[in-house]
Amino acid sequence: MMDVLDTIERWRGERQRIALATVVGVERSAPRDPGAVLAVNERGEVAGSVSGGCVEGAVYEEAQDAIATGRPRLVTYGISDAEAAEHGLTCGGTIHVFVERLDW
């Protein structure tokens, strides 16, 4: 988180609009625990991670929309155990991510 905060502070100094996505809940297995964050600026630069996998792209799109609209949202991503097995993962799980624009 500290490396992401340093990046956010730099972007803020550059007067970039920024969105922050935070893992707020996990059900069963997940690659990142609650508190994991991903920051995105209006140039499309990214710092941090909420999943380390395919969810990152979807969260990035939510963050870009939050920057544009200012509308926060809670989004949920999950995969069943059967779907996980099909993709070579050991188990499924669900993460809940809160995405918000940072307004100063």
Backbone bond lengths (Angstrom), bond angles and torsions (degrees), N, CA, C in turn:
res aa  C-N    CA-C-N  psi(-1)  N-CA   C-N-CA  omega(-1)  CA-C   N-CA-C  phi
1 M - - - 1.456 - - 1.527 111.15 -
2 M 1.329 117.76 -36.78 1.461 119.90 -177.00 1.525 111.43 -62.41
3 D 1.338 117.66 -39.69 1.467 119.43 178.78 1.526 110.78 -64.80
4 V 1.322 117.16 -35.06 1.465 120.99 177.53 1.530 109.61 -68.60
5 L 1.323 117.30 -40.30 1.471 119.91 178.55 1.520 111.42 -62.64
6 D 1.322 116.93 -39.87 1.472 120.13 177.17 1.526 110.38 -61.53
7 T 1.315 116.84 -42.42 1.458 121.46 179.24 1.522 110.72 -65.70
8 I 1.334 117.44 -44.34 1.470 121.07 178.24 1.525 109.83 -59.45
9 E 1.304 116.83 -42.93 1.466 120.15 -179.97 1.531 110.82 -62.94
10 R 1.326 117.27 -39.83 1.471 120.86 177.04 1.522 110.15 -64.04
11 W 1.349 117.11 -47.03 1.458 120.71 178.69 1.527 110.94 -60.88
12 R 1.302 115.76 -39.77 1.468 119.98 178.86 1.523 110.01 -61.09
13 G 1.346 116.35 -42.12 1.463 120.96 176.61 1.517 112.62 -62.28
14 E 1.335 116.43 -27.58 1.464 122.01 177.00 1.528 112.05 -86.77
15 R 1.323 115.67 2.31 1.466 123.70 179.14 1.525 112.24 63.01
16 Q 1.323 116.42 34.39 1.460 122.68 176.13 1.526 109.55 -82.05
17 R 1.324 116.28 142.49 1.462 119.68 169.74 1.532 106.64 -78.85
18 I 1.327 115.84 142.34 1.470 121.32 -170.47 1.521 109.96 -136.41
19 A 1.335 115.57 144.47 1.466 121.48 169.97 1.520 107.59 -119.76
20 L 1.324 114.86 147.13 1.453 121.64 178.38 1.518 108.87 -122.58
21 A 1.320 115.86 129.20 1.466 122.60 175.93 1.519 107.54 -111.39
22 T 1.328 116.66 128.02 1.462 122.05 -176.64 1.517 110.19 -126.29
23 V 1.327 116.99 129.80 1.464 120.83 173.57 1.530 106.57 -69.54
24 V 1.334 116.25 119.41 1.464 120.54 -178.38 1.525 112.73 -110.26
25 G 1.321 116.75 -10.65 1.460 119.65 178.57 1.513 111.03 -162.96
26 V 1.325 114.94 150.26 1.462 122.35 -179.60 1.521 107.81 -137.68
27 E 1.329 115.80 136.64 1.461 121.20 173.36 1.519 107.73 -120.60
28 R 1.319 115.42 129.49 1.461 122.59 -177.53 1.524 110.17 61.65
29 S 1.304 118.28 -132.69 1.458 121.97 -174.54 1.529 111.45 -88.56
30 A 1.316 116.48 140.34 1.464 121.49 175.48 1.523 108.70 -153.55
31 P 1.327 117.13 147.79 1.460 119.36 -177.75 1.524 114.49 -71.54
32 R 1.335 117.35 -24.64 1.464 120.99 -179.48 1.518 109.25 -129.99
33 D 1.311 115.97 145.98 1.458 122.44 -179.39 1.523 111.73 -84.43
34 P 1.344 116.88 164.31 1.459 119.40 173.01 1.530 109.94 -53.55
35 G 1.309 114.78 141.03 1.465 121.09 -176.53 1.516 112.99 102.19
36 A 1.330 117.80 -17.57 1.468 120.42 177.03 1.525 108.70 -64.74
37 V 1.328 117.09 141.35 1.466 120.35 -176.13 1.521 112.20 -131.29
38 L 1.327 113.37 154.27 1.456 123.63 172.79 1.515 106.03 -132.72
39 A 1.331 116.71 126.08 1.461 121.51 176.85 1.517 108.39 -110.55
40 V 1.327 115.47 142.71 1.462 122.22 179.72 1.521 107.39 -134.15
41 N 1.342 116.54 136.54 1.465 117.67 175.14 1.521 110.07 -106.04
42 E 1.322 115.77 172.90 1.462 120.01 -175.47 1.523 113.18 -67.34
43 R 1.329 118.28 -16.93 1.476 121.11 174.99 1.517 111.59 -80.79
44 G 1.364 116.39 -8.70 1.453 120.67 -179.94 1.513 114.14 95.04
45 E 1.311 117.39 4.95 1.463 120.79 177.85 1.526 109.69 -74.98
46 V 1.327 116.48 149.69 1.462 122.70 -174.24 1.518 110.07 -128.90
47 A 1.330 115.50 143.92 1.467 122.00 171.85 1.520 107.65 -137.11
48 G 1.320 117.18 137.81 1.453 121.62 177.69 1.512 112.64 88.23
49 S 1.341 114.89 -170.92 1.460 121.21 -176.82 1.519 109.81 -161.52
50 V 1.333 115.77 142.77 1.459 120.55 174.80 1.525 112.33 -109.88
51 S 1.334 116.32 -14.33 1.464 117.58 -179.12 1.520 113.95 -146.22
52 G 1.310 117.23 -23.97 1.447 119.62 -176.74 1.518 113.00 70.72
53 G 1.330 117.71 14.01 1.455 120.34 -176.64 1.509 113.05 -146.16
54 C 1.312 115.54 -146.95 1.470 121.93 -172.97 1.525 112.97 -67.14
55 V 1.306 119.01 -19.16 1.469 121.41 179.47 1.530 110.64 -68.71
56 E 1.311 117.96 -25.67 1.464 121.49 -176.76 1.529 111.80 -54.13
57 G 1.328 117.61 -43.68 1.459 120.71 -179.18 1.516 112.88 -62.92
58 A 1.313 116.60 -41.36 1.463 120.82 178.79 1.529 110.82 -67.03
59 V 1.331 116.94 -41.33 1.465 120.73 178.67 1.530 110.04 -66.11
60 Y 1.326 116.91 -38.14 1.464 121.49 176.57 1.535 109.94 -57.11
61 E 1.329 117.13 -46.07 1.464 120.73 179.37 1.533 111.30 -63.20
62 E 1.322 117.15 -40.76 1.472 120.78 177.07 1.529 110.07 -62.95
63 A 1.323 116.73 -40.14 1.467 120.97 179.78 1.531 110.91 -65.41
64 Q 1.323 116.92 -42.13 1.470 119.67 178.56 1.529 110.10 -62.49
65 D 1.327 116.93 -39.81 1.458 120.04 177.89 1.523 111.20 -66.57
66 A 1.321 117.37 -39.21 1.468 120.92 178.02 1.528 110.59 -63.23
67 I 1.333 116.96 -38.62 1.471 120.18 176.60 1.528 109.40 -61.42
68 A 1.316 116.34 -46.06 1.468 121.04 -176.13 1.522 113.14 -69.04
69 T 1.328 117.11 -40.14 1.471 120.32 -172.29 1.524 114.36 -102.67
70 G 1.327 116.61 -22.88 1.461 119.99 -174.56 1.513 113.23 78.41
71 R 1.333 117.07 2.80 1.465 121.35 -176.80 1.523 110.82 -87.28
72 P 1.344 118.28 115.87 1.468 120.30 174.87 1.521 109.93 -74.16
73 R 1.322 116.18 159.57 1.460 119.94 178.37 1.511 110.76 -157.42
74 L 1.320 114.64 154.76 1.459 122.84 173.17 1.519 106.52 -107.99
75 V 1.323 116.47 121.06 1.466 121.15 -178.66 1.523 109.04 -119.03
76 T 1.314 115.36 150.08 1.462 121.69 -177.12 1.518 109.32 -126.23
77 Y 1.326 115.00 134.84 1.460 121.72 178.22 1.518 108.08 -129.46
78 G 1.319 116.39 135.64 1.457 118.77 -179.97 1.506 112.33 -157.16
79 I 1.311 113.73 165.82 1.454 121.65 178.35 1.529 107.33 -145.61
80 S 1.310 116.10 138.02 1.466 120.20 179.67 1.525 110.06 -75.65
81 D 1.322 116.36 164.81 1.466 120.65 176.98 1.526 110.83 -59.58
82 A 1.331 117.31 -40.21 1.469 120.99 -179.70 1.526 111.00 -64.44
83 E 1.343 116.49 -44.48 1.466 119.96 178.02 1.521 110.82 -64.17
84 A 1.324 116.66 -39.30 1.456 120.51 179.11 1.520 110.54 -60.77
85 A 1.323 117.13 -44.72 1.462 121.40 -179.54 1.528 111.19 -61.16
86 E 1.331 116.63 -37.88 1.462 121.29 178.42 1.529 111.99 -61.27
87 H 1.325 116.41 -29.22 1.461 121.51 -177.29 1.529 112.59 -102.02
88 G 1.320 116.63 10.90 1.453 120.67 177.10 1.511 115.30 79.25
89 L 1.343 117.12 15.86 1.459 120.79 177.44 1.522 108.98 -92.44
90 T 1.321 116.83 154.23 1.462 119.76 -176.45 1.519 113.36 -76.14
91 C 1.336 118.09 -29.27 1.461 120.34 178.60 1.518 109.98 -162.94
92 G 1.321 115.67 163.31 1.450 121.58 178.59 1.516 110.97 -90.71
93 G 1.304 116.19 176.87 1.453 121.50 178.60 1.515 110.22 -179.44
94 T 1.325 115.91 174.49 1.453 122.55 -178.06 1.516 109.34 -135.31
95 I 1.335 116.03 139.85 1.462 120.16 172.50 1.521 108.73 -124.11
96 H 1.314 115.62 145.88 1.456 123.36 175.82 1.529 106.51 -113.40
97 V 1.335 115.78 126.88 1.463 121.50 -173.96 1.527 109.18 -124.93
98 F 1.325 115.95 127.36 1.467 121.27 175.67 1.519 107.58 -96.58
99 V 1.330 116.53 125.20 1.463 122.31 -177.85 1.521 108.26 -116.24
100 E 1.339 116.41 129.48 1.462 120.94 -178.30 1.518 110.31 -146.14
101 R 1.324 114.78 149.13 1.460 119.86 172.25 1.518 107.51 -81.38
102 L 1.310 116.45 139.62 1.458 120.73 176.09 1.526 108.10 -90.73
103 D 1.295 116.22 116.96 1.466 121.64 179.00 1.521 108.14 -110.41
104 W 1.298 116.65 131.37 1.466 120.80 -177.57 1.508 109.23 -102.26
